[in-house]
Amino acid sequence: MSERKVLNKYYPPDFDPSKIPRMKLPKNRQYTVRLMAPFNMRCKTCGEYIYKGKKFNARKEDVEGEDYFGIRIYRFYIKCTRCLQEISFKTDPKNTDYEIEAGATRNFMALKLAEEQAQREEDERKEEEANNPMKLLENRTQQSKQELELLESLEDLKDLNRRQRNIDYDSMLSNYNTKEAREKILKLQEEQDEEFIKSVFSSGNKRVVEEEIVDAADEERSTPATKKLAVEKPAPKTQTQTNSSWTKSVGVMGKKPLSGLVRLKKPDAATGSPSTTSATVPTTSNIPASSANGETKKPQAILSLVGAYSDSDGSESS
């Protein structure tokens, strides 16, 4: 299967590279490349802002007569996106940056300016130390003081490491992993928990416990009195006593027959009419079917007796 991109080409045995004709190109030839704007810039002609990262089709060429320790410096040409003004900038290998040359101005960059300011201060300090011996002495004294402070802090760290080194963590872990040590630790924790619970409850509910003890003592003292009152207190009347008193005064209606309550008036010897002795006449619903001597009577006989009693009343009234 043939490759999509052929990397190895066939050279015949009689191939001679010296016979290939050479193209004569100018020494400072320009190449068209695709690049992005390396920094924010503003066009001098129209004032258009060109932001970092914007893509351009640029022309690249070598800068003649300039290099940095043998590193070649390149120049690039781009056009403004609005007015097509040509802008040129070149590489700066010394500061690992780019330098604007013509056609635009570089916008504010805080990092670059801060680095330049720090570099200027460092150069001024070195120049002052070289020209002023007293300033050099002061700087050396301050530097030695800082070194002593660093040494002291280092000694403190060494002492701390030495103290921690004396602790054998392996032995501690081995002792903790034993069954007896775990049981001892658990027992100690349980005792501490119990002591804490006792202290909490004894401090919070002390009054409640005393009240409970006093109540129990009062109950023991009051027990004989309550028993005495229970003995002396008369028992409530039962239903049997109430029924007995009722029986004495009224009588039992259901056990004895009511026929004995009716008395017939005896006829007088002179008049031959029944006597005027008053008697209670029970209603037919209260008269039982059995007589005083236990014989059963018919209801008609009872009604006849009631009629005779009413006749006697009428005779008396006449």
C-alpha positions in Angstrom: 0.0 0.0 0.0 1.5 3.3 -1.0 1.8 6.1 1.5 -0.4 9.2 1.3 2.6 11.5 1.9 5.7 10.2 0.1 8.7 10.8 2.3 11.2 8.5 0.6 11.8 9.1 -3.1 13.6 6.9 -5.6 17.0 8.0 -6.7 18.5 6.1 -9.7 22.0 4.8 -9.5 23.3 7.4 -11.9 21.9 10.3 -9.9 24.4 13.2 -9.6 23.2 16.2 -7.4 25.9 18.4 -8.8 24.2 18.4 -12.2 21.0 20.0 -10.8 20.9 23.7 -11.8 20.9 26.1 -8.9 18.4 29.0 -8.6 19.9 32.4 -8.1 17.9 34.3 -5.5 18.6 37.7 -3.9 20.6 37.7 -0.8 17.9 39.5 1.4 14.9 37.8 0.0 11.5 38.3 1.7 9.2 35.4 2.5 5.4 35.5 3.0 4.4 34.0 6.4 1.3 33.8 8.5 1.7 35.2 12.0 -0.3 36.8 14.9 0.3 40.2 16.4 2.7 39.7 19.3 1.4 42.7 21.3 -1.3 45.3 21.4 -0.6 48.2 19.1 -2.3 51.3 17.6 -2.0 52.5 14.1 -0.4 56.0 13.8 -2.4 56.9 10.7 -6.0 56.1 11.5 -5.8 55.2 15.2 -7.1 51.7 14.8 -6.4 49.3 17.7 -4.8 46.0 16.8 -5.0 43.5 19.6 -2.6 40.8 20.5 -3.3 37.5 18.7 -4.8 39.0 15.5 -3.7 37.1 12.4 -1.9 38.7 9.5 -0.2 37.6 6.2 3.2 39.2 6.8 6.5 39.5 5.0 9.6 38.3 6.7 13.2 39.3 6.1 16.6 39.2 7.8 17.9 42.3 9.5 21.3 43.0 8.0 24.2 43.8 10.2 22.4 43.0 13.5 22.5 39.8 15.6 22.6 38.8 19.3 25.5 36.4 20.1 25.0 34.9 16.6 21.2 34.7 16.9 19.7 36.0 13.7 17.2 38.9 14.0 14.1 39.0 11.8 11.9 41.9 10.6 8.1 41.6 9.8 5.8 43.8 7.8 2.1 43.8 8.3 -0.7 46.2 7.1 -3.3 48.0 9.2 -6.8 46.4 8.9 -8.5 49.7 8.4 -6.2 52.0 6.4 -3.7 49.5 5.0 -0.8 51.4 6.5 2.4 49.3 6.7 3.6 48.4 10.2 7.0 46.9 10.9 8.5 45.3 14.0 11.4 43.0 14.7 12.5 40.3 17.1 14.4 41.1 20.3 16.2 38.0 21.5 17.9 39.9 24.3 14.6 40.5 26.1 12.8 37.6 24.5 10.3 40.0 23.1 9.4 42.0 20.0 10.3 45.7 19.3 8.1 48.0 17.3 9.8 50.0 14.5 7.4 52.0 12.4 3.8 52.6 11.5 2.3 52.0 15.0 2.8 52.6 18.7 2.8 49.8 21.3 0.1 50.0 23.9 0.8 50.1 27.7 2.2 46.9 29.1 2.7 46.8 32.9 4.9 43.8 33.1 7.4 45.1 30.6 7.6 48.5 32.2 7.9 46.9 35.7 10.8 44.8 34.5 12.5 47.8 32.9 12.1 49.8 36.1 13.5 47.0 38.2 16.5 46.7 35.9 17.1 50.5 36.1 17.0 50.4 39.9 19.4 47.5 40.0 21.8 49.4 37.7 21.6 52.5 39.8 22.3 50.5 43.0 25.4 48.9 41.6 26.6 52.3 40.3 26.1 53.9 43.7 27.9 51.1 45.5 30.8 51.5 43.1 31.1 55.3 43.7 30.1 55.4 47.5 32.0 53.2 49.9 29.8 54.0 52.9 26.7 52.9 51.0 28.5 49.6 50.1 29.4 49.1 53.8 25.7 49.7 54.9 24.5 47.2 52.3 27.0 44.6 53.4 26.0 45.1 57.1 22.3 44.7 56.3 23.1 41.6 54.2 25.1 40.0 57.0 22.3 40.7 59.5 19.8 39.0 57.2 22.2 36.0 56.9 22.3 35.7 60.7 18.6 35.8 61.0 18.3 33.0 58.4 20.9 30.9 60.3 18.9 31.3 63.5 15.7 30.2 61.9 17.6 27.3 60.3 18.9 26.2 63.8 15.3 26.4 65.2 14.1 24.1 62.4 17.0 21.7 63.0 16.1 21.5 66.8 12.5 20.9 65.9 13.4 18.1 63.5 15.7 16.6 66.2 12.9 16.6 68.8 10.5 15.0 66.3 13.2 12.4 65.4 13.3 11.0 68.9 9.7 9.9 68.6 9.5 6.4 67.3 6.3 6.3 65.4 6.7 2.6 64.4 6.8 1.5 68.1 3.8 3.8 68.9 1.8 2.3 66.1 2.8 -1.3 67.1 1.8 -0.6 70.7 -1.5 0.9 69.7 -2.3 -2.0 67.4 -2.1 -4.6 70.2 -5.3 -5.9 71.7 -4.5 -5.0 75.3 -3.7 -1.4 74.4 -6.9 -0.9 72.5 -8.9 -2.4 75.3 -7.2 -0.1 77.8 -7.8 2.9 75.7 -11.5 2.0 75.3 -11.9 1.4 79.0 -10.3 4.8 79.8 -12.6 6.5 77.4 -15.7 4.8 78.9 -14.6 5.9 82.4 -14.1 9.5 81.2 -17.6 9.5 79.6 -19.2 8.1 82.8 -17.5 10.8 84.9 -18.6 13.5 82.5 -22.2 12.2 82.6 -22.2 12.1 86.4 -20.9 15.6 86.7 -23.4 16.9 84.2 -26.4 15.2 85.9 -25.3 15.9 89.4 -24.8 19.6 88.7 -28.0 20.0 86.7 -30.6 17.8 88.5 -29.4 18.0 92.2 -32.6 19.7 93.3 -34.8 17.1 91.6 -33.1 14.2 93.4 -33.6 15.9 96.8 -37.2 16.5 96.1 -37.7 12.9 95.2 -36.1 11.8 98.5 -38.2 14.2 100.5 -41.4 12.9 98.8 -40.5 9.4 99.6 -40.0 10.2 103.3 -43.3 12.1 103.4 -45.0 9.1 101.9 -43.6 6.8 104.6 -44.6 9.2 107.3 -48.2 9.6 106.0 -48.8 5.9 105.5 -50.1 5.0 109.1 -52.4 8.1 109.2 -54.0 7.1 105.9 -54.4 3.6 107.1 -56.2 4.8 110.3 -58.5 7.1 108.3 -59.3 4.2 106.0 -60.3 2.0 109.1 -62.3 4.7 110.8 -64.2 5.8 107.7 -67.5 4.1 107.5 -68.2 1.9 104.6 -70.7 3.3 102.1 -74.2 1.8 102.2 -74.6 -1.0 99.9 -77.6 -1.8 97.8 -78.6 -4.7 100.1 -79.0 -2.3 103.2 -81.1 0.1 101.2 -83.4 -2.7 100.0 -83.8 -4.0 103.6 -84.9 -0.6 104.9 -87.4 -0.3 102.0 -88.7 -3.7 102.8 -89.3 -2.9 106.4 -91.3 0.3 105.5 -93.2 -0.8 102.4 -92.9 -4.5 102.1 -92.0 -6.8 99.3 -94.5 -6.4 96.5 -93.5 -9.4 94.4 -93.0 -12.1 97.0 -96.3 -12.0 98.9 -99.8 -12.0 97.2 -101.8 -8.8 97.2 -105.1 -10.6 97.7 -104.7 -10.2 101.5 -105.0 -6.4 101.1 -108.6 -6.7 100.1 -111.1 -7.2 102.9 -114.7 -7.9 102.4 -117.2 -6.0 104.4 -119.0 -8.2 106.8 -122.9 -7.8 106.8 -124.3 -6.2 109.9 -126.8 -8.2 111.8 -129.5 -5.5 111.5 -129.3 -4.2 108.1 -127.7 -7.1 106.3 -125.4 -4.8 104.4 -121.7 -5.2 104.4 -119.6 -3.3 106.9 -118.0 0.0 106.2 -114.5 -1.0 106.9 -112.2 0.8 104.5 -109.8 -1.2 102.4 -107.5 -0.6 99.6 -108.6 -1.8 96.2 -105.7 -2.9 94.0 -105.9 -2.6 90.3 -106.3 -5.6 88.1 -102.8 -5.2 86.9 -101.4 -5.5 90.5 -103.6 -8.4 91.6 -101.8 -11.7 91.2 -103.5 -14.8 89.9 -102.9 -16.8 93.1 -104.9 -16.3 96.4 -103.8 -16.2 100.0 -104.1 -19.9 100.5 -102.3 -20.7 97.3 -105.4 -21.4 95.1 -105.6 -19.9 91.7 -108.7 -17.7 91.1 -110.2 -16.5 87.8 -110.1 -12.9 87.0 -113.9 -12.8 86.8 -114.1 -13.5 90.6 -111.8 -10.6 91.4 -113.9 -8.2 89.3 -117.1 -9.3 91.1 -115.5 -8.5 94.4 -114.6 -5.0 93.1 -118.2 -4.5 92.0 -119.5 -5.6 95.4 -117.2 -3.2 97.1 -118.4 -0.3 94.9 -122.1 -1.2 95.7 -121.4 -1.0 99.4 -120.0 2.5 99.0 -123.1 3.6 97.1 -125.4 2.2 99.8 -123.5 4.0 102.5 -123.7 7.3 100.7 -127.4 6.9 100.3 
